[in-house]
Amino acid sequence: MNALPFLRVANVGKGSLDLSEVHTIEVFEGEISRYGLQQGDLLVVEGNGSPDQIGRAAMWHGEIEPCVHQNHLIRVRPSPALLPAYLELYWNSPDASRRVRAVASSTSGLHTLSTGKLKVLPVAVPPIGEQKRIVAEAERQLSFVAACERAVVDGLALSAALRRSVLKAAFDGRLAPQDPANEPAIVLLERIRRRRASESPKPCRTPRVRSAP
């Protein structure tokens, strides 16, 4: 019996793995062959409360060796006719996701898969050369999308910094020519604040009610 790292449902996203928090589990003799992972394995989420998340999958790249998987994940080991990267792309495609949801059963709101159900799902298998072309093009497009996302984040940060700079320049009186005799806006605001703080609130006068004769 050994303590080994193991992957949970929480570690498996749609096309990506989150390895920031990997737990360990005691593994008994014989369980390594059943739950052990090899580079290129596809990890498929067996059950989820949301139909949109059922069957989401990610490829194992061998980041941790040895490593096993939770029994709520189904391990799919591609045949030599399938590139693991292509299988990951196909499995997470809208068409394949619809097929997965169609075979998933629902009991008390929990949608589940099984190894038997996955075995009957059809997979489009083009020639290896075509698979490589599809994977290369998908990676190129995903890299472009990632670059666009980074540009948007950088642009938002720059916009916030410029806004702070403009506001500071406005309060310092540096946006337009200023009369040297005028005091800076920040000094004026501070003076107004102190004056308001020093003024005591006026008591409210209760209107006098005249009684009827």
C-alpha positions in Angstrom: 0.0 0.0 0.0 1.4 3.4 -1.1 0.3 7.0 -0.9 0.2 8.4 -4.5 -1.1 11.6 -6.1 -4.5 11.3 -7.6 -6.7 13.4 -9.8 -10.2 14.3 -8.8 -13.2 15.7 -10.8 -12.2 19.2 -9.6 -8.8 18.8 -11.4 -10.4 18.1 -14.8 -11.6 21.0 -16.9 -12.8 21.1 -20.5 -9.6 20.7 -22.4 -7.3 21.6 -19.5 -6.1 20.2 -16.1 -5.9 22.3 -12.9 -2.9 20.8 -11.0 -2.7 23.6 -8.4 -4.1 21.3 -5.7 -3.5 17.6 -6.1 -4.4 15.2 -3.2 -2.8 11.9 -2.3 -4.5 8.6 -1.7 -3.5 5.2 -0.4 -3.3 2.8 -3.3 -3.4 -1.0 -2.8 -1.6 -3.6 -4.8 -3.2 -4.1 -8.1 -4.9 -0.7 -8.3 -2.1 1.0 -10.1 -2.9 -0.9 -13.3 -6.6 0.0 -12.9 -6.3 3.6 -12.0 -2.7 4.5 -13.1 -2.3 7.2 -15.7 -0.1 7.2 -18.8 0.8 10.2 -21.0 -1.9 10.6 -23.6 -4.8 9.3 -21.5 -8.0 11.2 -21.8 -9.8 11.8 -18.4 -13.6 12.1 -18.7 -15.8 13.3 -15.9 -18.3 10.6 -15.1 -21.0 12.5 -13.3 -22.1 16.1 -12.7 -25.2 17.9 -11.6 -25.2 20.0 -14.8 -25.8 18.4 -18.2 -23.5 21.0 -19.8 -20.5 19.7 -17.7 -21.1 15.9 -18.1 -18.4 14.2 -20.0 -15.9 17.2 -20.0 -12.5 15.8 -20.7 -8.8 16.7 -20.6 -5.6 14.9 -21.7 -3.0 13.8 -19.3 0.5 14.9 -20.2 2.4 13.0 -17.5 3.1 16.0 -15.4 3.2 13.9 -12.2 4.7 10.4 -12.2 3.3 8.1 -10.9 -0.3 9.3 -10.6 -3.8 7.7 -10.4 -7.3 9.0 -10.9 -10.5 9.1 -8.9 -13.2 6.5 -9.7 -15.5 9.3 -10.8 -13.2 9.9 -13.7 -13.2 7.5 -16.7 -9.8 6.9 -18.3 -9.8 6.6 -22.1 -6.6 5.3 -23.6 -6.5 6.1 -27.4 -5.6 3.4 -29.9 -2.6 4.0 -32.2 -5.0 5.3 -34.9 -5.9 8.3 -32.7 -3.7 11.2 -31.7 -4.4 12.0 -28.0 -4.5 15.7 -28.8 -7.0 15.1 -31.6 -9.2 13.0 -29.4 -9.2 15.7 -26.7 -10.3 18.3 -29.3 -13.0 16.0 -30.8 -14.3 14.9 -27.4 -14.9 18.5 -26.2 -16.4 19.6 -29.5 -20.1 20.7 -29.5 -21.1 17.6 -31.6 -19.4 15.1 -29.4 -20.7 16.9 -26.3 -24.3 16.5 -27.6 -23.7 12.8 -28.1 -22.3 12.4 -24.6 -25.3 14.1 -23.0 -27.7 12.0 -25.1 -26.3 8.7 -23.6 -25.9 10.1 -20.0 -28.6 8.9 -17.6 -30.2 11.2 -15.0 -31.0 10.0 -11.5 -32.1 12.6 -8.9 -30.6 15.3 -11.1 -27.2 13.7 -11.4 -26.1 12.9 -15.0 -23.8 9.9 -15.2 -21.7 8.1 -17.7 -20.1 4.7 -17.7 -17.4 2.9 -19.5 -19.9 0.9 -21.4 -21.8 4.0 -22.6 -18.5 5.6 -23.8 -17.5 2.5 -25.8 -20.6 2.8 -28.0 -20.0 6.5 -28.8 -18.8 7.0 -32.4 -15.6 9.0 -33.0 -14.6 10.5 -36.3 -11.2 9.2 -37.1 -9.5 10.9 -40.1 -6.0 9.8 -41.3 -3.2 10.6 -38.9 -1.9 13.4 -41.2 -5.3 15.1 -41.2 -5.5 14.7 -37.4 -2.1 16.5 -37.1 -3.3 19.3 -39.4 -6.5 19.7 -37.3 -4.5 19.8 -34.0 -2.0 22.3 -35.4 -4.7 24.7 -36.7 -6.6 24.4 -33.4 -3.5 25.2 -31.4 -2.8 28.2 -33.7 -6.4 29.5 -33.2 -6.3 29.0 -29.4 -2.9 30.8 -29.2 -4.5 33.7 -31.1 -7.5 33.8 -28.7 -5.2 33.7 -25.7 -3.1 36.6 -27.1 -6.4 38.6 -27.6 -7.4 37.9 -24.0 -4.1 39.1 -22.7 -4.3 42.2 -24.9 -7.8 43.0 -23.5 -6.6 42.5 -19.9 -3.5 44.7 -20.5 -5.8 47.3 -22.2 -8.1 47.4 -19.2 -5.2 47.9 -16.8 -3.8 50.7 -19.0 -7.2 52.3 -19.2 -7.5 52.3 -15.4 -4.0 53.7 -15.0 -4.7 56.5 -17.5 -8.0 57.4 -15.7 -6.2 57.7 -12.4 -3.5 59.9 -14.1 -6.1 62.1 -15.7 -8.0 62.6 -12.4 -4.8 63.4 -10.5 -3.8 65.9 -13.2 -7.2 67.5 -13.0 -7.0 67.9 -9.2 -3.5 69.3 -9.6 -4.7 71.8 -12.2 -2.5 70.5 -14.9 -5.1 69.9 -17.6 -5.4 73.5 -18.7 -3.4 76.8 -18.2 -3.9 78.0 -14.6 -3.9 81.4 -13.0 -0.9 81.4 -10.6 -3.1 83.4 -8.2 -5.7 80.6 -8.0 -5.2 77.9 -5.4 -5.0 74.2 -6.5 -8.3 72.3 -6.5 -7.0 69.8 -4.0 -6.3 72.7 -1.6 -9.7 74.2 -2.2 -11.4 70.9 -1.5 -9.4 70.4 1.7 -10.4 73.9 2.9 -14.1 73.2 2.1 -13.9 69.9 4.0 -12.4 71.5 7.1 -15.0 74.3 7.0 -17.8 71.8 6.8 -16.3 69.8 9.6 -16.0 72.9 11.9 -19.6 74.0 11.3 -22.0 72.7 13.9 -25.4 71.6 12.5 -28.2 74.0 13.0 -30.9 72.7 15.3 -34.2 71.9 13.6 -37.0 74.2 14.7 -40.2 72.4 15.6 -43.1 74.3 14.0 -45.6 75.7 16.5 -49.0 74.2 16.2 -51.9 76.5 16.8 -54.9 75.1 18.5 -58.3 75.7 17.0 -60.4 78.3 18.9 
